[in-house]
């Protein structure tokens, strides 16, 4: 584990997002870092594709919701 220095404005955005997503500030930052790394490694995948693949790897059953 290490310390990551980030800009105060970015820290505030992480803090706000963490409250919406019901995550700690550190968990929100980790999430964004991981998604960013996956996006760079898979430039042809959308955010939804990345999340779907991560859920599949974690063996989480994700069902499609169809409105009507």
Backbone bond lengths (Angstrom), bond angles and torsions (degrees), N, CA, C in turn:
res aa  C-N    CA-C-N  psi(-1)  N-CA   C-N-CA  omega(-1)  CA-C   N-CA-C  phi
1 X - - - 1.442 - - 1.519 107.82 -
2 X 1.307 114.98 143.10 1.451 119.24 -179.57 1.512 110.72 -138.85
3 X 1.292 114.99 -176.73 1.454 121.54 179.01 1.520 107.67 -109.71
4 X 1.330 115.52 132.85 1.458 121.47 178.52 1.517 107.63 -113.65
5 X 1.323 116.48 124.89 1.465 121.05 178.58 1.519 107.97 -88.70
6 X 1.322 115.74 124.18 1.457 120.01 177.39 1.524 109.75 -128.67
7 X 1.290 114.68 156.24 1.457 123.78 179.01 1.532 110.29 -60.99
8 X 1.326 117.02 145.42 1.472 121.59 -179.98 1.526 112.60 -59.17
9 X 1.328 117.25 -39.66 1.469 120.45 179.28 1.522 111.23 -64.33
10 X 1.338 117.05 -42.10 1.460 120.77 177.99 1.530 109.94 -65.15
11 X 1.313 117.02 -40.59 1.468 120.62 178.04 1.530 110.12 -59.20
12 X 1.316 117.16 -40.91 1.466 120.74 178.89 1.528 110.99 -64.79
13 X 1.335 117.52 -40.11 1.466 120.70 177.36 1.531 110.68 -65.24
14 X 1.321 116.60 -39.20 1.470 120.67 176.67 1.526 109.69 -63.46
15 X 1.324 116.87 -43.05 1.464 121.26 -179.88 1.523 110.26 -60.70
16 X 1.331 117.32 -46.48 1.462 120.99 -179.46 1.531 110.82 -64.39
17 X 1.327 116.98 -45.58 1.464 120.76 179.80 1.523 111.03 -63.68
18 X 1.325 116.82 -36.94 1.464 119.63 -178.54 1.518 111.61 -64.13
19 X 1.333 117.54 -33.99 1.462 119.22 179.25 1.529 110.71 -71.25
20 X 1.313 117.35 -36.49 1.465 121.16 177.97 1.535 110.32 -68.34
21 X 1.321 116.43 -41.92 1.460 121.37 -175.54 1.534 113.17 -87.26
22 X 1.330 117.08 0.80 1.473 124.03 179.66 1.534 109.96 54.94
23 X 1.324 114.45 50.63 1.468 122.25 175.93 1.518 107.41 -127.40
24 X 1.324 115.71 159.09 1.454 118.75 170.96 1.528 107.91 -69.65
25 X 1.311 116.27 163.89 1.465 120.11 177.62 1.528 109.60 -59.64
26 X 1.324 117.06 -43.68 1.471 119.84 179.34 1.522 111.53 -63.58
27 X 1.348 117.25 -42.19 1.461 120.28 179.71 1.520 110.86 -63.71
28 X 1.338 117.87 -38.41 1.465 120.95 178.34 1.526 110.13 -65.02
29 X 1.328 117.01 -44.81 1.467 120.25 178.49 1.525 110.52 -61.58
30 X 1.334 117.71 -43.24 1.467 121.58 178.24 1.524 110.72 -61.15
31 X 1.330 116.68 -42.02 1.463 121.19 179.47 1.526 110.05 -60.29
32 X 1.339 116.30 -50.01 1.463 119.53 -179.88 1.526 112.10 -62.49
33 X 1.313 117.63 -38.35 1.469 120.98 177.79 1.523 110.14 -62.97
34 X 1.343 116.04 -47.40 1.464 119.94 -178.47 1.522 110.93 -62.95
35 X 1.328 117.52 -46.59 1.462 120.85 -179.90 1.526 110.12 -62.52
36 X 1.316 116.96 -40.64 1.462 120.32 177.80 1.518 112.47 -61.95
37 X 1.324 116.31 -42.60 1.469 120.30 177.90 1.528 110.57 -63.32
38 X 1.341 116.49 -44.51 1.459 120.54 179.66 1.524 111.14 -64.88
39 X 1.330 117.17 -38.33 1.465 120.89 178.42 1.532 111.24 -65.06
40 X 1.324 116.74 -40.98 1.470 119.52 177.87 1.522 111.42 -66.12
41 X 1.337 116.60 -37.79 1.461 120.98 -179.11 1.528 112.18 -75.73
42 X 1.337 116.52 -20.76 1.469 121.84 -176.95 1.527 110.05 -132.69
43 X 1.320 118.04 67.93 1.470 120.92 -172.48 1.529 114.65 -63.01
44 X 1.317 118.39 -17.45 1.459 120.61 -179.87 1.523 112.91 -90.70
45 X 1.337 117.23 -1.67 1.466 120.52 -179.49 1.527 110.22 -97.82
46 X 1.331 115.78 139.33 1.467 120.52 174.36 1.528 108.69 -79.34
47 X 1.325 115.62 169.18 1.475 120.11 175.26 1.523 109.95 -56.23
48 X 1.335 117.12 -44.09 1.472 120.93 179.92 1.525 111.55 -61.53
49 X 1.332 116.22 -40.79 1.469 120.08 177.67 1.524 110.85 -62.29
50 X 1.318 116.16 -43.61 1.462 120.68 179.87 1.524 110.41 -62.24
51 X 1.336 116.99 -45.92 1.468 120.40 -179.61 1.520 111.18 -64.84
52 X 1.335 116.84 -42.08 1.462 120.83 178.40 1.530 110.42 -59.64
53 X 1.321 117.34 -44.03 1.467 121.65 -179.96 1.530 111.48 -65.95
54 X 1.330 117.01 -40.37 1.464 120.37 178.27 1.529 110.84 -64.33
55 X 1.330 117.40 -41.04 1.468 121.25 177.52 1.526 110.51 -64.32
56 X 1.323 116.09 -41.38 1.469 120.79 178.59 1.524 110.48 -61.36
57 X 1.337 116.56 -44.55 1.463 120.48 179.45 1.521 112.07 -64.32
58 X 1.341 116.57 -29.72 1.463 121.29 178.63 1.532 111.15 -87.61
59 X 1.329 116.11 4.14 1.461 123.18 -179.90 1.525 112.45 58.79
60 X 1.335 115.17 39.63 1.464 121.41 175.14 1.524 106.98 -96.16
61 X 1.331 116.12 126.68 1.462 120.15 179.04 1.522 108.88 -81.36
62 X 1.320 115.67 116.55 1.451 121.25 179.99 1.519 108.22 -110.01
63 X 1.324 115.46 122.63 1.465 120.34 -179.52 1.507 109.75 -104.67
64 X 1.310 115.54 145.71 1.443 121.44 176.72 1.521 109.50 -76.51
65 X 1.309 117.77 135.53 1.446 122.39 177.07 1.531 107.11 -102.49
66 X 1.320 115.35 124.20 1.455 120.40 -179.99 1.518 107.85 -113.53
67 X 1.333 115.79 120.15 1.462 120.53 179.53 1.522 110.50 -78.71
68 X 1.321 115.25 160.15 1.442 114.98 178.95 1.433 115.39 -178.46
